[in-house]
């Protein structure tokens, strides 16, 4: 079972927002600032991992410590954070 997921904020020059690149199913973030992006990511990423990557059977049979995901957040460099 995958326990490590990544989230990266990428600047979409055409739209003028940061958008997400991630291997978390269902995660799509668009935000004007990195701080807004990060707040949204922290609010929804874990819930999406639980909803879309862990089966009900796993919730019942696998110890909780083995189900807690690690989310690797790659914040853009300072030149993109403005």
PDB file as gemmi writes it, atoms N, CA and C in Angstrom:
CRYST1    1.000    1.000    1.000  90.00  90.00  90.00 P 1                      
ATOM      1  N   UNK A   1       0.840  -1.185   0.000  1.00  0.00           N  
ATOM      2  CA  UNK A   1       0.000   0.000   0.000  1.00  0.00           C  
ATOM      3  C   UNK A   1       0.887   1.251   0.000  1.00  0.00           C  
ATOM      4  N   UNK A   2       0.563   2.176  -0.878  1.00  0.00           N  
ATOM      5  CA  UNK A   2       1.305   3.438  -0.948  1.00  0.00           C  
ATOM      6  C   UNK A   2       0.985   4.270   0.282  1.00  0.00           C  
ATOM      7  N   UNK A   3       2.025   4.808   0.927  1.00  0.00           N  
ATOM      8  CA  UNK A   3       1.808   5.642   2.105  1.00  0.00           C  
ATOM      9  C   UNK A   3       2.411   7.021   1.955  1.00  0.00           C  
ATOM     10  N   UNK A   4       3.161   7.235   0.893  1.00  0.00           N  
ATOM     11  CA  UNK A   4       3.757   8.546   0.666  1.00  0.00           C  
ATOM     12  C   UNK A   4       3.200   9.124  -0.627  1.00  0.00           C  
ATOM     13  N   UNK A   5       2.708  10.344  -0.533  1.00  0.00           N  
ATOM     14  CA  UNK A   5       2.106  11.029  -1.681  1.00  0.00           C  
ATOM     15  C   UNK A   5       2.797  12.375  -1.837  1.00  0.00           C  
ATOM     16  N   UNK A   6       2.771  12.908  -3.046  1.00  0.00           N  
ATOM     17  CA  UNK A   6       3.412  14.201  -3.245  1.00  0.00           C  
ATOM     18  C   UNK A   6       2.403  15.237  -3.715  1.00  0.00           C  
ATOM     19  N   UNK A   7       2.671  16.478  -3.360  1.00  0.00           N  
ATOM     20  CA  UNK A   7       1.897  17.619  -3.839  1.00  0.00           C  
ATOM     21  C   UNK A   7       2.901  18.708  -4.204  1.00  0.00           C  
ATOM     22  N   UNK A   8       2.725  19.257  -5.385  1.00  0.00           N  
ATOM     23  CA  UNK A   8       3.614  20.310  -5.868  1.00  0.00           C  
ATOM     24  C   UNK A   8       2.751  21.444  -6.404  1.00  0.00           C  
ATOM     25  N   UNK A   9       3.120  22.670  -6.095  1.00  0.00           N  
ATOM     26  CA  UNK A   9       2.443  23.847  -6.645  1.00  0.00           C  
ATOM     27  C   UNK A   9       3.217  24.308  -7.881  1.00  0.00           C  
ATOM     28  N   UNK A  10       2.519  24.437  -8.986  1.00  0.00           N  
ATOM     29  CA  UNK A  10       3.125  24.846 -10.249  1.00  0.00           C  
ATOM     30  C   UNK A  10       2.411  26.103 -10.732  1.00  0.00           C  
ATOM     31  N   UNK A  11       3.174  27.093 -11.137  1.00  0.00           N  
ATOM     32  CA  UNK A  11       2.594  28.345 -11.597  1.00  0.00           C  
ATOM     33  C   UNK A  11       2.043  28.172 -13.009  1.00  0.00           C  
ATOM     34  N   UNK A  12       0.756  28.470 -13.182  1.00  0.00           N  
ATOM     35  CA  UNK A  12       0.107  28.472 -14.499  1.00  0.00           C  
ATOM     36  C   UNK A  12       0.080  29.922 -14.973  1.00  0.00           C  
ATOM     37  N   UNK A  13       1.010  30.250 -15.842  1.00  0.00           N  
ATOM     38  CA  UNK A  13       1.172  31.634 -16.287  1.00  0.00           C  
ATOM     39  C   UNK A  13      -0.088  32.142 -16.985  1.00  0.00           C  
ATOM     40  N   UNK A  14      -0.705  31.302 -17.791  1.00  0.00           N  
ATOM     41  CA  UNK A  14      -1.898  31.698 -18.534  1.00  0.00           C  
ATOM     42  C   UNK A  14      -3.073  32.019 -17.616  1.00  0.00           C  
ATOM     43  N   UNK A  15      -3.281  31.190 -16.599  1.00  0.00           N  
ATOM     44  CA  UNK A  15      -4.400  31.395 -15.672  1.00  0.00           C  
ATOM     45  C   UNK A  15      -4.046  32.366 -14.540  1.00  0.00           C  
ATOM     46  N   UNK A  16      -2.759  32.544 -14.287  1.00  0.00           N  
ATOM     47  CA  UNK A  16      -2.339  33.439 -13.216  1.00  0.00           C  
ATOM     48  C   UNK A  16      -2.562  32.877 -11.828  1.00  0.00           C  
ATOM     49  N   UNK A  17      -2.458  31.552 -11.704  1.00  0.00           N  
ATOM     50  CA  UNK A  17      -2.648  30.895 -10.411  1.00  0.00           C  
ATOM     51  C   UNK A  17      -1.670  29.728 -10.267  1.00  0.00           C  
ATOM     52  N   UNK A  18      -1.479  29.307  -9.027  1.00  0.00           N  
ATOM     53  CA  UNK A  18      -0.751  28.075  -8.769  1.00  0.00           C  
ATOM     54  C   UNK A  18      -1.735  26.924  -8.903  1.00  0.00           C  
ATOM     55  N   UNK A  19      -1.310  25.861  -9.574  1.00  0.00           N  
ATOM     56  CA  UNK A  19      -2.136  24.665  -9.711  1.00  0.00           C  
ATOM     57  C   UNK A  19      -1.363  23.485  -9.135  1.00  0.00           C  
ATOM     58  N   UNK A  20      -2.099  22.457  -8.772  1.00  0.00           N  
ATOM     59  CA  UNK A  20      -1.468  21.308  -8.132  1.00  0.00           C  
ATOM     60  C   UNK A  20      -1.051  20.253  -9.142  1.00  0.00           C  
ATOM     61  N   UNK A  21       0.094  19.651  -8.845  1.00  0.00           N  
ATOM     62  CA  UNK A  21       0.519  18.390  -9.441  1.00  0.00           C  
ATOM     63  C   UNK A  21       0.606  17.446  -8.266  1.00  0.00           C  
ATOM     64  N   UNK A  22      -0.030  16.287  -8.383  1.00  0.00           N  
ATOM     65  CA  UNK A  22      -0.064  15.383  -7.244  1.00  0.00           C  
ATOM     66  C   UNK A  22      -0.438  13.981  -7.691  1.00  0.00           C  
ATOM     67  N   UNK A  23      -0.077  13.008  -6.885  1.00  0.00           N  
ATOM     68  CA  UNK A  23      -0.526  11.642  -7.128  1.00  0.00           C  
ATOM     69  C   UNK A  23      -1.691  11.279  -6.201  1.00  0.00           C  
ATOM     70  N   UNK A  24      -2.281  12.264  -5.561  1.00  0.00           N  
ATOM     71  CA  UNK A  24      -3.470  12.038  -4.740  1.00  0.00           C  
ATOM     72  C   UNK A  24      -4.692  12.157  -5.642  1.00  0.00           C  
ATOM     73  N   UNK A  25      -5.418  11.075  -5.768  1.00  0.00           N  
ATOM     74  CA  UNK A  25      -6.600  11.054  -6.627  1.00  0.00           C  
ATOM     75  C   UNK A  25      -7.607  12.094  -6.128  1.00  0.00           C  
ATOM     76  N   UNK A  26      -8.080  12.921  -7.050  1.00  0.00           N  
ATOM     77  CA  UNK A  26      -9.106  13.906  -6.733  1.00  0.00           C  
ATOM     78  C   UNK A  26      -8.582  15.246  -6.263  1.00  0.00           C  
ATOM     79  N   UNK A  27      -7.270  15.369  -6.046  1.00  0.00           N  
ATOM     80  CA  UNK A  27      -6.728  16.637  -5.562  1.00  0.00           C  
ATOM     81  C   UNK A  27      -6.494  17.580  -6.740  1.00  0.00           C  
ATOM     82  N   UNK A  28      -7.204  18.679  -6.730  1.00  0.00           N  
ATOM     83  CA  UNK A  28      -7.011  19.731  -7.729  1.00  0.00           C  
ATOM     84  C   UNK A  28      -7.125  21.059  -6.994  1.00  0.00           C  
ATOM     85  N   UNK A  29      -6.044  21.791  -6.968  1.00  0.00           N  
ATOM     86  CA  UNK A  29      -6.021  23.067  -6.266  1.00  0.00           C  
ATOM     87  C   UNK A  29      -5.623  24.151  -7.254  1.00  0.00           C  
ATOM     88  N   UNK A  30      -6.303  25.272  -7.183  1.00  0.00           N  
ATOM     89  CA  UNK A  30      -5.918  26.488  -7.888  1.00  0.00           C  
ATOM     90  C   UNK A  30      -5.949  27.603  -6.858  1.00  0.00           C  
ATOM     91  N   UNK A  31      -4.849  28.342  -6.748  1.00  0.00           N  
ATOM     92  CA  UNK A  31      -4.772  29.406  -5.754  1.00  0.00           C  
ATOM     93  C   UNK A  31      -3.886  30.531  -6.277  1.00  0.00           C  
ATOM     94  N   UNK A  32      -4.228  31.749  -5.875  1.00  0.00           N  
ATOM     95  CA  UNK A  32      -3.469  32.912  -6.323  1.00  0.00           C  
ATOM     96  C   UNK A  32      -2.128  33.045  -5.620  1.00  0.00           C  
ATOM     97  N   UNK A  33      -2.015  32.529  -4.391  1.00  0.00           N  
ATOM     98  CA  UNK A  33      -0.758  32.617  -3.647  1.00  0.00           C  
ATOM     99  C   UNK A  33      -0.352  31.234  -3.152  1.00  0.00           C  
ATOM    100  N   UNK A  34       0.929  31.101  -2.852  1.00  0.00           N  
ATOM    101  CA  UNK A  34       1.429  29.841  -2.307  1.00  0.00           C  
ATOM    102  C   UNK A  34       0.827  29.583  -0.936  1.00  0.00           C  
ATOM    103  N   UNK A  35       0.675  30.623  -0.120  1.00  0.00           N  
ATOM    104  CA  UNK A  35       0.086  30.438   1.212  1.00  0.00           C  
ATOM    105  C   UNK A  35      -1.350  29.930   1.121  1.00  0.00           C  
ATOM    106  N   UNK A  36      -2.126  30.483   0.198  1.00  0.00           N  
ATOM    107  CA  UNK A  36      -3.499  30.017  -0.012  1.00  0.00           C  
ATOM    108  C   UNK A  36      -3.489  28.575  -0.513  1.00  0.00           C  
ATOM    109  N   UNK A  37      -2.572  28.267  -1.419  1.00  0.00           N  
ATOM    110  CA  UNK A  37      -2.441  26.906  -1.940  1.00  0.00           C  
ATOM    111  C   UNK A  37      -2.141  25.937  -0.793  1.00  0.00           C  
ATOM    112  N   UNK A  38      -1.154  26.300   0.027  1.00  0.00           N  
ATOM    113  CA  UNK A  38      -0.752  25.425   1.118  1.00  0.00           C  
ATOM    114  C   UNK A  38      -1.886  25.213   2.123  1.00  0.00           C  
ATOM    115  N   UNK A  39      -2.621  26.257   2.440  1.00  0.00           N  
ATOM    116  CA  UNK A  39      -3.741  26.123   3.382  1.00  0.00           C  
ATOM    117  C   UNK A  39      -4.797  25.169   2.832  1.00  0.00           C  
ATOM    118  N   UNK A  40      -5.107  25.303   1.560  1.00  0.00           N  
ATOM    119  CA  UNK A  40      -6.093  24.413   0.941  1.00  0.00           C  
ATOM    120  C   UNK A  40      -5.580  22.976   0.922  1.00  0.00           C  
ATOM    121  N   UNK A  41      -4.318  22.804   0.551  1.00  0.00           N  
ATOM    122  CA  UNK A  41      -3.732  21.473   0.497  1.00  0.00           C  
ATOM    123  C   UNK A  41      -3.779  20.806   1.871  1.00  0.00           C  
ATOM    124  N   UNK A  42      -3.394  21.543   2.899  1.00  0.00           N  
ATOM    125  CA  UNK A  42      -3.408  20.975   4.253  1.00  0.00           C  
ATOM    126  C   UNK A  42      -4.832  20.639   4.714  1.00  0.00           C  
ATOM    127  N   UNK A  43      -5.805  21.379   4.210  1.00  0.00           N  
ATOM    128  CA  UNK A  43      -7.198  21.165   4.595  1.00  0.00           C  
ATOM    129  C   UNK A  43      -7.792  19.918   3.941  1.00  0.00           C  
ATOM    130  N   UNK A  44      -7.401  19.600   2.703  1.00  0.00           N  
ATOM    131  CA  UNK A  44      -8.101  18.546   1.966  1.00  0.00           C  
ATOM    132  C   UNK A  44      -7.282  17.315   1.613  1.00  0.00           C  
ATOM    133  N   UNK A  45      -5.960  17.405   1.580  1.00  0.00           N  
ATOM    134  CA  UNK A  45      -5.151  16.302   1.063  1.00  0.00           C  
ATOM    135  C   UNK A  45      -5.331  15.002   1.844  1.00  0.00           C  
ATOM    136  N   UNK A  46      -5.243  15.050   3.152  1.00  0.00           N  
ATOM    137  CA  UNK A  46      -5.365  13.818   3.939  1.00  0.00           C  
ATOM    138  C   UNK A  46      -6.735  13.185   3.766  1.00  0.00           C  
ATOM    139  N   UNK A  47      -7.788  14.000   3.751  1.00  0.00           N  
ATOM    140  CA  UNK A  47      -9.144  13.467   3.560  1.00  0.00           C  
ATOM    141  C   UNK A  47      -9.267  12.774   2.207  1.00  0.00           C  
ATOM    142  N   UNK A  48      -8.644  13.345   1.171  1.00  0.00           N  
ATOM    143  CA  UNK A  48      -8.702  12.724  -0.152  1.00  0.00           C  
ATOM    144  C   UNK A  48      -7.917  11.418  -0.199  1.00  0.00           C  
ATOM    145  N   UNK A  49      -6.810  11.349   0.510  1.00  0.00           N  
ATOM    146  CA  UNK A  49      -6.071  10.078   0.571  1.00  0.00           C  
ATOM    147  C   UNK A  49      -6.949   9.013   1.220  1.00  0.00           C  
ATOM    148  N   UNK A  50      -7.569   9.363   2.330  1.00  0.00           N  
ATOM    149  CA  UNK A  50      -8.423   8.392   3.026  1.00  0.00           C  
ATOM    150  C   UNK A  50      -9.603   7.978   2.146  1.00  0.00           C  
ATOM    151  N   UNK A  51     -10.224   8.943   1.489  1.00  0.00           N  
ATOM    152  CA  UNK A  51     -11.404   8.644   0.666  1.00  0.00           C  
ATOM    153  C   UNK A  51     -11.068   7.870  -0.606  1.00  0.00           C  
ATOM    154  N   UNK A  52      -9.919   8.164  -1.219  1.00  0.00           N  
ATOM    155  CA  UNK A  52      -9.651   7.629  -2.552  1.00  0.00           C  
ATOM    156  C   UNK A  52      -8.516   6.616  -2.645  1.00  0.00           C  
ATOM    157  N   UNK A  53      -7.783   6.408  -1.559  1.00  0.00           N  
ATOM    158  CA  UNK A  53      -6.645   5.489  -1.622  1.00  0.00           C  
ATOM    159  C   UNK A  53      -6.700   4.380  -0.576  1.00  0.00           C  
ATOM    160  N   UNK A  54      -7.647   4.448   0.340  1.00  0.00           N  
ATOM    161  CA  UNK A  54      -7.750   3.431   1.389  1.00  0.00           C  
ATOM    162  C   UNK A  54      -9.145   2.812   1.321  1.00  0.00           C  
ATOM    163  N   UNK A  55      -9.182   1.507   1.211  1.00  0.00           N  
ATOM    164  CA  UNK A  55     -10.473   0.819   1.101  1.00  0.00           C  
ATOM    165  C   UNK A  55     -11.111   0.654   2.481  1.00  0.00           C  
ATOM    166  N   UNK A  56     -12.430   0.471   2.505  1.00  0.00           N  
ATOM    167  CA  UNK A  56     -13.100   0.215   3.793  1.00  0.00           C  
ATOM    168  C   UNK A  56     -12.533  -1.026   4.494  1.00  0.00           C  
ATOM    169  N   UNK A  57     -12.155  -2.025   3.712  1.00  0.00           N  
ATOM    170  CA  UNK A  57     -11.576  -3.237   4.298  1.00  0.00           C  
ATOM    171  C   UNK A  57     -10.246  -2.928   4.987  1.00  0.00           C  
ATOM    172  N   UNK A  58      -9.440  -2.075   4.360  1.00  0.00           N  
ATOM    173  CA  UNK A  58      -8.173  -1.702   4.980  1.00  0.00           C  
ATOM    174  C   UNK A  58      -8.407  -0.931   6.281  1.00  0.00           C  
ATOM    175  N   UNK A  59      -9.414  -0.068   6.295  1.00  0.00           N  
ATOM    176  CA  UNK A  59      -9.725   0.685   7.507  1.00  0.00           C  
ATOM    177  C   UNK A  59     -10.087  -0.241   8.659  1.00  0.00           C  
ATOM    178  N   UNK A  60     -10.692  -1.374   8.320  1.00  0.00           N  
ATOM    179  CA  UNK A  60     -11.110  -2.323   9.350  1.00  0.00           C  
ATOM    180  C   UNK A  60     -10.005  -3.273   9.781  1.00  0.00           C  
ATOM    181  N   UNK A  61      -9.049  -3.562   8.892  1.00  0.00           N  
ATOM    182  CA  UNK A  61      -8.103  -4.641   9.182  1.00  0.00           C  
ATOM    183  C   UNK A  61      -6.650  -4.197   9.359  1.00  0.00           C  
ATOM    184  N   UNK A  62      -6.289  -3.049   8.852  1.00  0.00           N  
ATOM    185  CA  UNK A  62      -4.890  -2.600   8.915  1.00  0.00           C  
ATOM    186  C   UNK A  62      -4.739  -1.656  10.109  1.00  0.00           C  
ATOM    187  N   UNK A  63      -3.682  -1.819  10.887  1.00  0.00           N  
ATOM    188  CA  UNK A  63      -3.464  -0.907  12.020  1.00  0.00           C  
ATOM    189  C   UNK A  63      -3.402   0.549  11.533  1.00  0.00           C  
ATOM    190  N   UNK A  64      -3.988   1.439  12.308  1.00  0.00           N  
ATOM    191  CA  UNK A  64      -4.077   2.850  11.945  1.00  0.00           C  
ATOM    192  C   UNK A  64      -2.706   3.448  11.639  1.00  0.00           C  
ATOM    193  N   UNK A  65      -1.686   3.087  12.405  1.00  0.00           N  
ATOM    194  CA  UNK A  65      -0.349   3.664  12.186  1.00  0.00           C  
ATOM    195  C   UNK A  65       0.180   3.325  10.794  1.00  0.00           C  
ATOM    196  N   UNK A  66      -0.312   2.249  10.198  1.00  0.00           N  
ATOM    197  CA  UNK A  66       0.120   1.869   8.850  1.00  0.00           C  
ATOM    198  C   UNK A  66      -0.687   2.582   7.769  1.00  0.00           C  
ATOM    199  N   UNK A  67      -1.790   3.196   8.137  1.00  0.00           N  
ATOM    200  CA  UNK A  67      -2.640   3.877   7.162  1.00  0.00           C  
ATOM    201  C   UNK A  67      -2.379   5.377   7.080  1.00  0.00           C  
ATOM    202  N   UNK A  68      -1.738   5.934   8.075  1.00  0.00           N  
ATOM    203  CA  UNK A  68      -1.512   7.383   8.093  1.00  0.00           C  
ATOM    204  C   UNK A  68      -0.557   7.747   6.967  1.00  0.00           C  
ATOM    205  N   UNK A  69      -0.998   8.616   6.055  1.00  0.00           N  
ATOM    206  CA  UNK A  69      -0.147   8.939   4.906  1.00  0.00           C  
ATOM    207  C   UNK A  69       0.905   9.991   5.241  1.00  0.00           C  
ATOM    208  N   UNK A  70       1.967   9.947   4.479  1.00  0.00           N  
ATOM    209  CA  UNK A  70       2.959  11.012   4.483  1.00  0.00           C  
ATOM    210  C   UNK A  70       2.721  11.800   3.201  1.00  0.00           C  
ATOM    211  N   UNK A  71       2.549  13.100   3.322  1.00  0.00           N  
ATOM    212  CA  UNK A  71       2.339  13.949   2.154  1.00  0.00           C  
ATOM    213  C   UNK A  71       3.555  14.854   2.026  1.00  0.00           C  
ATOM    214  N   UNK A  72       4.271  14.691   0.935  1.00  0.00           N  
ATOM    215  CA  UNK A  72       5.460  15.481   0.683  1.00  0.00           C  
ATOM    216  C   UNK A  72       5.030  16.720  -0.091  1.00  0.00           C  
ATOM    217  N   UNK A  73       5.196  17.870   0.535  1.00  0.00           N  
ATOM    218  CA  UNK A  73       4.761  19.150  -0.022  1.00  0.00           C  
ATOM    219  C   UNK A  73       5.985  19.864  -0.536  1.00  0.00           C  
ATOM    220  N   UNK A  74       6.009  20.124  -1.843  1.00  0.00           N  
ATOM    221  CA  UNK A  74       7.107  20.846  -2.472  1.00  0.00           C  
ATOM    222  C   UNK A  74       6.682  22.273  -2.721  1.00  0.00           C  
ATOM    223  N   UNK A  75       7.116  23.167  -1.851  1.00  0.00           N  
ATOM    224  CA  UNK A  75       6.795  24.579  -1.981  1.00  0.00           C  
ATOM    225  C   UNK A  75       7.661  25.170  -3.089  1.00  0.00           C  
ATOM    226  N   UNK A  76       7.093  26.022  -3.960  1.00  0.00           N  
ATOM    227  CA  UNK A  76       7.900  26.628  -5.019  1.00  0.00           C  
ATOM    228  C   UNK A  76       8.980  27.536  -4.435  1.00  0.00           C  
ATOM    229  N   UNK A  77      10.004  27.785  -5.219  1.00  0.00           N  
ATOM    230  CA  UNK A  77      11.085  28.656  -4.785  1.00  0.00           C  
ATOM    231  C   UNK A  77      10.593  30.079  -4.603  1.00  0.00           C  
ATOM    232  N   UNK A  78      11.393  30.914  -3.959  1.00  0.00           N  
ATOM    233  CA  UNK A  78      10.979  32.293  -3.639  1.00  0.00           C  
ATOM    234  C   UNK A  78      10.591  33.116  -4.864  1.00  0.00           C  
ATOM    235  N   UNK A  79      11.189  32.838  -5.999  1.00  0.00           N  
ATOM    236  CA  UNK A  79      10.857  33.598  -7.201  1.00  0.00           C  
ATOM    237  C   UNK A  79       9.429  33.345  -7.675  1.00  0.00           C  
ATOM    238  N   UNK A  80       8.846  32.198  -7.319  1.00  0.00           N  
ATOM    239  CA  UNK A  80       7.480  31.871  -7.719  1.00  0.00           C  
ATOM    240  C   UNK A  80       6.481  32.151  -6.618  1.00  0.00           C  
ATOM    241  N   UNK A  81       6.903  32.373  -5.410  1.00  0.00           N  
ATOM    242  CA  UNK A  81       5.996  32.532  -4.273  1.00  0.00           C  
ATOM    243  C   UNK A  81       5.404  33.926  -4.176  1.00  0.00           C  
ATOM    244  N   UNK A  82       5.887  34.844  -4.940  1.00  0.00           N  
ATOM    245  CA  UNK A  82       5.388  36.226  -4.842  1.00  0.00           C  
ATOM    246  C   UNK A  82       4.013  36.386  -5.438  1.00  0.00           C  
TER     247      UNK A  82                                                      
END                                                                             
